[in-house]
Amino acid sequence: MAENWLGSAAAGANLNDIASKLQIANQIAAQMLTLWTNLFPRSTGTFTMAAAATKTVTDATVLSSSIIVLMPTNAAAGTLQGSAKCLYVTPASGSFMVATASAAAAVGTETFAYAVLNPL
C-alpha cells in the first residue's frame, strides 16, 4: 500500500471525513448567520416626538411581533422617559406607535433613536 503525503493509505478516507465535516460546519455557520441577522436590529432610526400624546413612526421592517427599543437622544427625551408621561410602544405591520403613559401631551422637542428587533 502506498503512503500519501499524510503518511498512510487510510489518510485519503480521513480527508473525505474532514471535507464532510467542513461542509456541515459551513451549513451550521450559515444557519447561525441567519439567526444572528434575525435576532439583532434590522433597522434603526430616529424621530422627534410630536407635541401630542401619540406619534406613529413608519418603518417597513416593523412587524406586529417586533420589539422596539427606544433611546432618548436629548435632555427633553430623557426627562420625558423619567416622568409619568414615559413612552410605551405598540408595533404594527410597517409602523409603530409611541404613546405617553399618562395620555398627556409631550412637549414636542423630545428626540429618540430606535432599533427594531424581529424575533424568529
KENU-923439 format. One line per field, with one value per atom (N, C-alpha, C): x, y, z; residue number from 1; residue in one letter. Coordinates in nm, 2 decimals. Example, Ala and Ser with C-alpha at 12.3 -4.5 7.8 and 13.67 -1.06 7.14 Angstrom:
REM KENU-923439
X	(1.32,1.23,1.32,1.28,1.37,1.29)
Y	(-0.57,-0.45,-0.33,-0.22,-0.11,0.00)
Z	(0.78,0.78,0.78,0.71,0.71,0.79)
pos	(1,1,1,2,2,2)
code	(A,A,A,S,S,S)
END
This chain:
REM KENU-923439
X	(0.08,0.00,0.09,0.06,0.14,0.10,0.20,0.17,0.14,0.05,0.03,0.11,0.08,0.16,0.13,0.02,-0.01,0.06,0.11,0.19,0.12,-0.01,-0.08,-0.18,-0.21,-0.30,-0.44,-0.47,-0.60,-0.63,-0.53,-0.55,-0.64,-0.65,-0.75,-0.89,-0.92,-1.06,-1.08,-0.97,-0.98,-1.01,-0.94,-0.96,-1.11,-1.17,-1.31,-1.40,-1.36,-1.44,-1.42,-1.30,-1.28,-1.36,-1.36,-1.43,-1.58,-1.63,-1.77,-1.81,-1.72,-1.74,-1.73,-1.64,-1.63,-1.76,-1.82,-1.94,-2.05,-2.06,-2.16,-2.14,-2.01,-1.98,-2.02,-2.00,-2.04,-2.19,-2.27,-2.41,-2.45,-2.39,-2.42,-2.39,-2.27,-2.24,-2.34,-2.39,-2.49,-2.62,-2.66,-2.78,-2.76,-2.64,-2.61,-2.61,-2.56,-2.57,-2.72,-2.80,-2.94,-3.00,-2.97,-3.02,-2.98,-2.85,-2.79,-2.86,-2.88,-2.95,-3.09,-3.16,-3.30,-3.31,-3.21,-3.21,-3.17,-3.09,-3.04,-3.10,-3.09,-3.16,-3.15,-3.27,-3.27,-3.28,-3.33,-3.35,-3.32,-3.27,-3.26,-3.31,-3.34,-3.39,-3.40,-3.45,-3.47,-3.61,-3.66,-3.78,-3.79,-3.87,-3.90,-4.04,-4.06,-4.20,-4.28,-4.40,-4.49,-4.54,-4.59,-4.65,-4.79,-4.79,-4.92,-4.90,-5.00,-4.99,-4.95,-4.96,-4.92,-4.84,-4.77,-4.70,-4.68,-4.70,-4.68,-4.55,-4.47,-4.34,-4.34,-4.33,-4.33,-4.19,-4.19,-4.07,-4.11,-4.07,-4.12,-4.08,-3.97,-3.92,-4.00,-4.09,-4.16,-4.27,-4.28,-4.38,-4.47,-4.58,-4.67,-4.60,-4.51,-4.43,-4.30,-4.26,-4.13,-4.12,-3.99,-3.95,-3.89,-3.94,-3.89,-3.81,-3.69,-3.61,-3.59,-3.63,-3.62,-3.50,-3.43,-3.32,-3.34,-3.35,-3.36,-3.23,-3.23,-3.11,-3.10,-3.18,-3.16,-3.22,-3.19,-3.24,-3.39,-3.46,-3.61,-3.66,-3.60,-3.65,-3.62,-3.50,-3.46,-3.56,-3.60,-3.69,-3.83,-3.87,-4.00,-4.00,-3.89,-3.88,-3.88,-3.83,-3.82,-3.95,-4.05,-4.17,-4.29,-4.40,-4.53,-4.57,-4.52,-4.55,-4.47,-4.38,-4.29,-4.36,-4.29,-4.34,-4.35,-4.46,-4.46,-4.49,-4.46,-4.46,-4.56,-4.63,-4.72,-4.68,-4.62,-4.58,-4.70,-4.70,-4.80,-4.72,-4.78,-4.71,-4.67,-4.54,-4.50,-4.48,-4.52,-4.50,-4.51,-4.49,-4.51,-4.56,-4.64,-4.70,-4.63,-4.59,-4.54,-4.65,-4.68,-4.78,-4.73,-4.77,-4.74,-4.82,-4.76,-4.83,-4.95,-4.93,-5.03,-5.14,-5.12,-5.21,-5.20,-5.10,-5.08,-4.98,-4.99,-4.91,-4.76,-4.67,-4.53,-4.51,-4.39,-4.36,-4.34,-4.29,-4.27,-4.12,-4.03,-3.89,-3.81,-3.87,-3.80,-3.76,-3.63,-3.58,-3.53,-3.56,-3.53,-3.46,-3.38,-3.33,-3.40,-3.42,-3.48,-3.42,-3.43,-3.39,-3.50,-3.52,-3.62,-3.56,-3.62,-3.57,-3.69,-3.67,-3.77,-3.74,-3.81,-3.78,-3.82,-3.76,-3.78,-3.92)
Y	(-0.12,0.00,0.12,0.21,0.34,0.44,0.51,0.61,0.75,0.83,0.96,1.06,1.19,1.29,1.30,1.24,1.24,1.12,1.03,0.92,0.78,0.77,0.64,0.63,0.51,0.49,0.53,0.52,0.55,0.70,0.78,0.92,0.98,0.92,0.96,0.95,0.85,0.83,0.94,0.97,1.07,1.21,1.24,1.36,1.38,1.27,1.27,1.30,1.25,1.27,1.42,1.47,1.61,1.70,1.67,1.75,1.75,1.64,1.62,1.70,1.70,1.77,1.92,1.97,2.11,2.16,2.07,2.11,2.13,2.04,2.05,2.18,2.21,2.33,2.45,2.45,2.56,2.58,2.47,2.48,2.54,2.50,2.55,2.70,2.74,2.88,2.96,2.91,2.99,3.00,2.89,2.90,3.00,3.00,3.10,3.24,3.26,3.40,3.44,3.35,3.38,3.41,3.33,3.36,3.49,3.52,3.65,3.77,3.75,3.86,3.88,3.78,3.79,3.84,3.81,3.85,3.99,4.05,4.18,4.28,4.41,4.51,4.50,4.50,4.50,4.65,4.73,4.87,4.96,5.07,5.17,5.30,5.40,5.53,5.63,5.74,5.85,5.91,5.97,6.05,6.16,6.26,6.36,6.34,6.33,6.32,6.44,6.42,6.53,6.59,6.72,6.78,6.73,6.60,6.53,6.41,6.33,6.21,6.09,6.09,5.98,6.03,5.93,5.96,5.82,5.82,5.70,5.71,5.62,5.62,5.51,5.54,5.45,5.38,5.25,5.18,5.04,5.02,4.90,4.77,4.77,4.64,4.60,4.69,4.66,4.56,4.46,4.36,4.38,4.32,4.33,4.26,4.17,4.10,4.16,4.27,4.34,4.39,4.39,4.46,4.59,4.70,4.83,4.88,4.92,4.97,5.12,5.20,5.34,5.39,5.50,5.56,5.71,5.78,5.92,5.98,6.08,6.14,6.29,6.34,6.48,6.48,6.59,6.60,6.60,6.66,6.66,6.52,6.44,6.30,6.22,6.25,6.18,6.22,6.34,6.39,6.33,6.32,6.25,6.11,6.04,5.89,5.87,5.97,5.96,6.02,6.05,6.11,6.01,6.06,5.98,5.97,6.05,6.05,5.95,5.87,5.78,5.71,5.71,5.65,5.50,5.44,5.30,5.28,5.16,5.13,5.02,5.05,4.95,4.92,4.81,4.78,4.73,4.76,4.72,4.69,4.63,4.60,4.73,4.75,4.87,5.00,4.99,5.11,5.08,5.17,5.16,5.29,5.28,5.40,5.41,5.53,5.56,5.65,5.62,5.70,5.73,5.84,5.87,5.79,5.74,5.65,5.73,5.86,5.94,5.99,5.97,6.03,6.18,6.24,6.38,6.41,6.52,6.56,6.58,6.53,6.56,6.70,6.76,6.89,6.91,6.81,6.81,6.84,6.84,6.86,6.74,6.63,6.51,6.43,6.40,6.32,6.18,6.08,5.94,5.87,5.78,5.68,5.55,5.46,5.34,5.23,5.10,4.99,4.89,4.82,4.72,4.59,4.50,4.36,4.28,4.18,4.09,3.95,3.90,3.77,3.66,3.55,3.44,3.39)
Z	(0.00,0.00,0.00,-0.09,-0.10,0.01,0.06,0.15,0.08,0.13,0.07,0.16,0.13,0.20,0.35,0.39,0.54,0.61,0.52,0.58,0.59,0.55,0.55,0.43,0.40,0.29,0.34,0.46,0.52,0.53,0.51,0.52,0.42,0.30,0.20,0.25,0.32,0.38,0.48,0.56,0.66,0.60,0.49,0.42,0.38,0.33,0.30,0.42,0.53,0.66,0.70,0.68,0.72,0.62,0.49,0.40,0.43,0.47,0.50,0.63,0.73,0.85,0.82,0.73,0.70,0.63,0.54,0.48,0.58,0.68,0.79,0.87,0.90,0.97,0.90,0.76,0.68,0.68,0.68,0.69,0.82,0.93,1.06,1.07,1.02,1.02,0.94,0.83,0.75,0.83,0.91,0.99,1.11,1.16,1.27,1.22,1.10,1.04,1.02,0.97,0.96,1.10,1.20,1.33,1.38,1.37,1.41,1.35,1.22,1.14,1.19,1.23,1.27,1.42,1.50,1.64,1.66,1.58,1.60,1.51,1.54,1.47,1.32,1.25,1.11,1.07,1.16,1.12,1.25,1.22,1.32,1.26,1.35,1.30,1.41,1.38,1.48,1.46,1.56,1.54,1.65,1.63,1.73,1.77,1.90,1.95,1.92,1.88,1.85,1.98,1.97,2.09,2.10,2.13,2.14,2.23,2.26,2.34,2.27,2.13,2.05,1.92,1.87,1.74,1.67,1.54,1.46,1.38,1.39,1.32,1.22,1.09,0.98,0.96,0.95,0.93,0.87,0.74,0.67,0.74,0.82,0.88,1.00,1.05,1.17,1.15,1.23,1.23,1.35,1.36,1.48,1.60,1.57,1.68,1.71,1.64,1.66,1.80,1.85,1.97,1.93,1.98,1.95,2.07,2.06,2.17,2.15,2.24,2.23,2.32,2.27,2.34,2.33,2.44,2.44,2.39,2.30,2.25,2.28,2.37,2.42,2.56,2.63,2.77,2.78,2.69,2.69,2.69,2.60,2.59,2.72,2.77,2.90,3.01,3.02,3.12,3.09,2.97,2.94,2.98,2.95,2.99,3.14,3.21,3.36,3.43,3.36,3.42,3.40,3.45,3.44,3.30,3.21,3.07,2.99,3.05,2.99,2.87,2.76,2.63,2.64,2.58,2.56,2.41,2.36,2.21,2.18,2.07,2.02,1.87,1.84,1.70,1.62,1.49,1.39,1.26,1.17,1.04,0.97,0.95,0.88,0.96,1.09,1.17,1.32,1.40,1.55,1.60,1.71,1.77,1.91,1.94,2.07,2.14,2.27,2.34,2.48,2.53,2.67,2.76,2.87,2.97,3.03,3.05,3.12,3.03,2.90,2.80,2.79,2.86,2.84,2.73,2.67,2.55,2.59,2.51,2.52,2.48,2.51,2.47,2.32,2.26,2.11,2.07,2.16,2.13,2.16,2.21,2.25,2.13,2.12,2.01,2.06,1.98,2.02,1.90,1.94,1.84,1.87,1.77,1.80,1.72,1.77,1.69,1.69,1.57,1.56,1.56,1.65,1.66,1.62,1.53,1.49,1.53,1.63,1.68,1.58,1.59,1.50,1.52)
pos	(1,1,1,2,2,2,3,3,3,4,4,4,5,5,5,6,6,6,7,7,7,8,8,8,9,9,9,10,10,10,11,11,11,12,12,12,13,13,13,14,14,14,15,15,15,16,16,16,17,17,17,18,18,18,19,19,19,20,20,20,21,21,21,22,22,22,23,23,23,24,24,24,25,25,25,26,26,26,27,27,27,28,28,28,29,29,29,30,30,30,31,31,31,32,32,32,33,33,33,34,34,34,35,35,35,36,36,36,37,37,37,38,38,38,39,39,39,40,40,40,41,41,41,42,42,42,43,43,43,44,44,44,45,45,45,46,46,46,47,47,47,48,48,48,49,49,49,50,50,50,51,51,51,52,52,52,53,53,53,54,54,54,55,55,55,56,56,56,57,57,57,58,58,58,59,59,59,60,60,60,61,61,61,62,62,62,63,63,63,64,64,64,65,65,65,66,66,66,67,67,67,68,68,68,69,69,69,70,70,70,71,71,71,72,72,72,73,73,73,74,74,74,75,75,75,76,76,76,77,77,77,78,78,78,79,79,79,80,80,80,81,81,81,82,82,82,83,83,83,84,84,84,85,85,85,86,86,86,87,87,87,88,88,88,89,89,89,90,90,90,91,91,91,92,92,92,93,93,93,94,94,94,95,95,95,96,96,96,97,97,97,98,98,98,99,99,99,100,100,100,101,101,101,102,102,102,103,103,103,104,104,104,105,105,105,106,106,106,107,107,107,108,108,108,109,109,109,110,110,110,111,111,111,112,112,112,113,113,113,114,114,114,115,115,115,116,116,116,117,117,117,118,118,118,119,119,119,120,120,120)
code	(M,M,M,A,A,A,E,E,E,N,N,N,W,W,W,L,L,L,G,G,G,S,S,S,A,A,A,A,A,A,A,A,A,G,G,G,A,A,A,N,N,N,L,L,L,N,N,N,D,D,D,I,I,I,A,A,A,S,S,S,K,K,K,L,L,L,Q,Q,Q,I,I,I,A,A,A,N,N,N,Q,Q,Q,I,I,I,A,A,A,A,A,A,Q,Q,Q,M,M,M,L,L,L,T,T,T,L,L,L,W,W,W,T,T,T,N,N,N,L,L,L,F,F,F,P,P,P,R,R,R,S,S,S,T,T,T,G,G,G,T,T,T,F,F,F,T,T,T,M,M,M,A,A,A,A,A,A,A,A,A,A,A,A,T,T,T,K,K,K,T,T,T,V,V,V,T,T,T,D,D,D,A,A,A,T,T,T,V,V,V,L,L,L,S,S,S,S,S,S,S,S,S,I,I,I,I,I,I,V,V,V,L,L,L,M,M,M,P,P,P,T,T,T,N,N,N,A,A,A,A,A,A,A,A,A,G,G,G,T,T,T,L,L,L,Q,Q,Q,G,G,G,S,S,S,A,A,A,K,K,K,C,C,C,L,L,L,Y,Y,Y,V,V,V,T,T,T,P,P,P,A,A,A,S,S,S,G,G,G,S,S,S,F,F,F,M,M,M,V,V,V,A,A,A,T,T,T,A,A,A,S,S,S,A,A,A,A,A,A,A,A,A,A,A,A,V,V,V,G,G,G,T,T,T,E,E,E,T,T,T,F,F,F,A,A,A,Y,Y,Y,A,A,A,V,V,V,L,L,L,N,N,N,P,P,P,L,L,L)
END
